[in-house]
Each structure stands twice: as C-alpha cells, then as structure tokens.
Amino acid sequence: MNHSKQFSNMFVAQIKMMFREKQVWFWNIFFPVILMVLFMIIFGGSSSSEFKATVAVADPQPNASSAMMLEQLKQIPVFEFKEEQPVSKEQGAEWVEQKDIDALIVLPDSESGAALQVIFNKENEQGASAQAISGILDKFVQQANLAAAGAEPAFSLTTESVSSGADDLKYADFLLTGMIGLSVAQGGLFGMVELVDMRKRGLMKRLRMTPANMGLYGLAGMLVRLLLGIIQIVILTLIGVLGFGANLHINVFSLVVAFVAGGLVFNAMGYLFSSLSKTMEAYMGMANIASMLMMFLSGVFFPIETLPAWLQTVPKVLPLTYFVDGMRDGLIYASGVASASFWIGIGIMLLWGVVAFLVGSQVYKSKSIAATR
Amino acid sequence: MPVLEVRGLQKSFGPVTAVEDISFSVEAGEVFTIIGPNGAGKTTTLEMIEGLVTPDGGTIGFGPLTWAKNSEQIKVTIGVQPQSSALFDLLTVEENLDLFATFYPKSRPTAEVLEMINLTDQRDKHVKKLSGGQKQRLAIGLAMINDPTMIFLDEPTTGLDPQARRNIWDIILKLKELGKTTILTTHYMEEAEKLSDRVCIVDSSKVVTLDTPAALIERLTKEREVRLALLDGEAAAIETEKVAQMHASVVRTERDGSSLKLWSTQPEDTLYELFGFTKDKGYRVEQISIREMSLEDVFIAFTGKEWRD
C-alpha cells in the first residue's frame, strides 16, 4: 500500500473537515482575537503611552514662595497645565469634580512653612494618576525644603524598567504572545473532541474495519492542527502589530521548537481527555477546566510575579507557562535556544506530553474501544 | 465450500449474554439474512464476524482465512455497512468515497460506485445535507468501494420510508447479480423474504432455524386462511358456511355478515367443493383469497413471540 499517498489523502480530507467546521473558526480564530483585543483595550492603554497628568494651579494669596514654586512646577515635564496662569480655588475644584483635570495644586498662602495642597477627585483617589502625582509632588516638596535649608541632595533615584531582551517591551507584546500561546494550546486541548465525536458516531469502528493505517490518520490530524496553530499565530500577530503597535524580535529556531513541542503536548493532553470521556460534554468539561486553570495561572495575561507568593509555585509545573515563555522567547525576546531555562521548559512540557499520551493509550487499551461503542 | 463458516459463536458483555450459540455457513454468491427482534444478538454476531469484537468462544473462518492470522487479507475482501452509517459529515459524497478508496490497495472507480448507489447527481453534496436514504446508500457505497467479494449490511433499511427501502433493495439485488455474497440483517420480514436465498432466524442469542424462505414457510402447519364474500345476503353465507364445515380439511370457520373466513389444510380442494355448491345454488361469490404464509408467521411459529418492529 502506498503510505505517502494514503497520508496525503488523509491530510487533505482532514483539512477540508477542519476548515468547513464553523465552530473551528469561531473558537480558534475569532474568539482569541476578540479576547486579545479586549485585553489590549482594557489594560494596554496606560502602559503603552507615557504618563501625563493634567493639573491646574490655584494661588489664593500670591507671595514670593508661591511664585517660585509655580515657576518650578512648570518645569516638571509630566504635568500639563490646563491654564498657564493660576486659577481660583473654586474654579479648580469644579474642574476636579468634573474630571477635567487630574488634580488641583493649591500653592502655599504664606511665605514660610505653609502647606502645598493637592485636591483629587475622590473617585480617582486610589488611581494610578493620583498616586503618581502625589509621589511627584512629595519629591518636589522635599527638594524645596532642602533648597530652603541650603543643602544639596546627596542621593537621587532614577527609575527605568528593563526586560530581559529588547528594551522597548510593552504590555501589547506581552499580551500578544500570551494570547498566541493560549490559543495554540486551546487548539490542542479542545481539538481532540473530534475523537470522541468519531467514536460516538461509529466512525472509529468503521475505520478499523478497513486496512487504513490509524497511526497515519492521527498524524495527519496532528499536522492539520499544527497548521491551524500557524494560522492563529499569523492572524494574532498581524492584529497585535498593526492594531496595537506590538514589537517583534523573532528568533525562528526557538519559536519553531517551542511551537512544535507545545503542539504535541496539548494534543497529547486532548488525547488523554478523549480517552477518559464517553460523551462530548464530558470532554468539553475537562478541556474547559484545564484551559481555565492554566489561562489564569500561566502568565498569559499578567506576569506570574503578580500572583500571590503562595500561588507562584503552581505555574512552575504547568505546561502552558513554559509554552507561553517559549513563544515569548521566540517572538519578542529573540532569545536563542542556548539558555538552559528554555530547554528546561521544553523538557517539562514534553514530560507532560509523554505522560498524557501514555496514560491515554493505556486507558484506550483497557477499555477496548469496540466494547464501549 | 462455504465462503464463511461460523461455529459455536459466544459473547457476553459483563452479565449480559449477547450471543450464546450461533453457527451457520454462507455459500458464495448468496444473500444470507439474519433476522430477529432487537437484542437478539444480530449486531454482535456481525461485529464478531467483521473482526471488531473478539468472540468468547467459537470459530469464524473465511474459507482458509481467520482473523487471528489473516486480518489484513480479510479486511480487503470484505465490505461493511455498519448500523450507524458512520460517514464523514463535512465531506461530500465523492470525497467520502475517495477517502475510503485510499485505504485499500485496489478499489472500484468512484464513478462506478456512485452510479450503483444512484448518487451521481449528489456527488458534490456535503453528507450532512443528504436524506436518510441517501446516507444509507452512501454507507453501502463505502462498503463496495474496495470491490469486496463479501458485503455485510447491518439493518440497511431501518428507519427509511418505503421508497428509500426499495432503492436499497435494488442495490442489494444488483450486488447479487454481480456475484457478491451479501450478509444482511433486518427487522423486516418482507425484506428477508424478497431478497434472501436463505434466512437465519435468531432469537434470545441463539439460532432458531435456518433455511430458504420458501422452505421455512413450507415447514409451518398447512392450515391456510381462505376468505370469500357472497353477494346474495347473509342466508346464503350461512348455508355456504355449513357446507364448508362438512368438508374434512376445514378446521375452523368464521362468519361476519355475508363474508366468510375458513382455515383449511387443503384450501384448493375446499374451494373447489364450495364453488360446486354455490354454482348449483346460483350464489354469486366475489373477493376470494388464500392468504400466503409469510415469514412473519414463521417467526411467530418458531419463537412463539408476537412480531414487533
């Protein structure tokens, strides 16, 4: 029998079946795109642009100190003044109330030792802008005090965020690669429901009555799902880059290694679920639990470091953590395959894959599929 | 030499005995029907023969070939239409046939199969858009794609309307013309009677009887139901009934107004005498019928059960 011809026919047939199924398009393409766009819009905004705060200044009783402070406040680059000139306290308070400005700064009303007052809207008091404005003003006041005492500050703090590779890493990049990892993983976790469906409809039995090579059939199916994964990567990347300005630094080799490893692992997990479930509902339940748990624990949307400390060990055993890391290595950090942590991640993933596959085939064998119809 | 020989087949699923003792042999080119009520063990028997279920006991031989030694050879020479049609819903009719064709080392041309199952016009339709009868025909088409010598059809007409059933019968008769051996299971007596060379009645996991349809009917009691209606009123019918009762071969009579029913072991003789009488009296008779025994009667006689579809 001509194996390569049989294989290519099986492959083509399964491609047709996959792309004719509307559910496949919805869950594997549209759903991840919608999810990514939502997350980008909700969480992507503040960190992708520089911090700016709109403020106004009130100078109820102009004096020498207040004039000097006003001059210096105007030097602070992150403050944008709604009015160049000081406004009345009432006018400023109204703006704060209506959220026209982030804060009203009220200059001291006497030359010596008076307070600098900041007025925020109560609703925004705990927000990032309010915190930042307080911090800046706090430092400003300290410097003013030092200057008044005639001392030069000995230490100063400059803050700069760094990431392991490229220095222009943004949340859009982080989320984009997380979403790619998640959708490829879900493709595998949910994709094997097809096996349950085929078993239920007697197709498995039907194929076993022919001399068809079921190993080839499974392999063809796996390749079709990898193809779907590539389509997911391309579409999500295009949207991330063109729509949200994500920056890519691609290392093809580590990307391919991580992608293939992930494809195998999540397919193997789907295979295990399929061996354990009699109905499609049971399968979907298992796949949903697995995907939900991993989605929030594997650093897809937020870095693992934001989890409570006691929970941080869990992601270290989950395969999706390493898959998403691998995707990030290959797509945005452009880190090669030389690092040990990359291979440890691949190793942990493959361990999951091998165990899931072995347990799955054992369950299939012990159940003797024919008897369970 | 039989092309299929089944001896002492047994199978239990846990506490449930599906097949207790089933033996038969099938000759080349015949249509062999296994008939029996739901749960009689028909499908399990077929699945053991098809190599899907391993029997607990007994032997299955395809001539010299057995599943243990020659499974690949057997798979190539048989074609199976399982009870659940088992098709790829998202592929077209033709794509289904083409895909199955690649599983086999040699196959019958797709166009020829499409013609035989009369789906040439639907070749580009997706399976999920086909009617029940069309799906069933496609399933039979898939069973023929490798040009097998032996074809298994498991309840091919269950749940189909009369026209769709007839279409399937035509295909089975065509297969017979081509010299294929067909093993068929069915619920329908009419179907078994019409299509089969031999019928095997299975009940409660055992073979009850096995023979040609005609011989099975022959083996039943010779009593046949005869019906006739007289046109000259009730009095004439009462008189005729009395004459019939005097005839030795008449076992029982029944009268409803001017219609008579009688059961006779020699219906032709009985009618001859009755016609002599009615002719003498000048009574007019119409609607005469001798009811043929059917497999349904055979089934009831052999199993003591009411037939239910």
Interface residues (C-beta under 8 A of the other chain):
Chain A: M1 K5 Q6 N9 M10 A13 K16 M17 R20 E21 R201 G202 L203 K205 R206 L207 R208 M209 T210 P211 A212 A370 A371
Chain B: F13 E47 E50 G51 L52 V53 E72 K75 V76 I78 V80 P82 Q83 S84 S85 A86 L87 F88 L90 L91 E95 D98 L99 F100 T102 F103 Y104 P105 H126 L142 N146
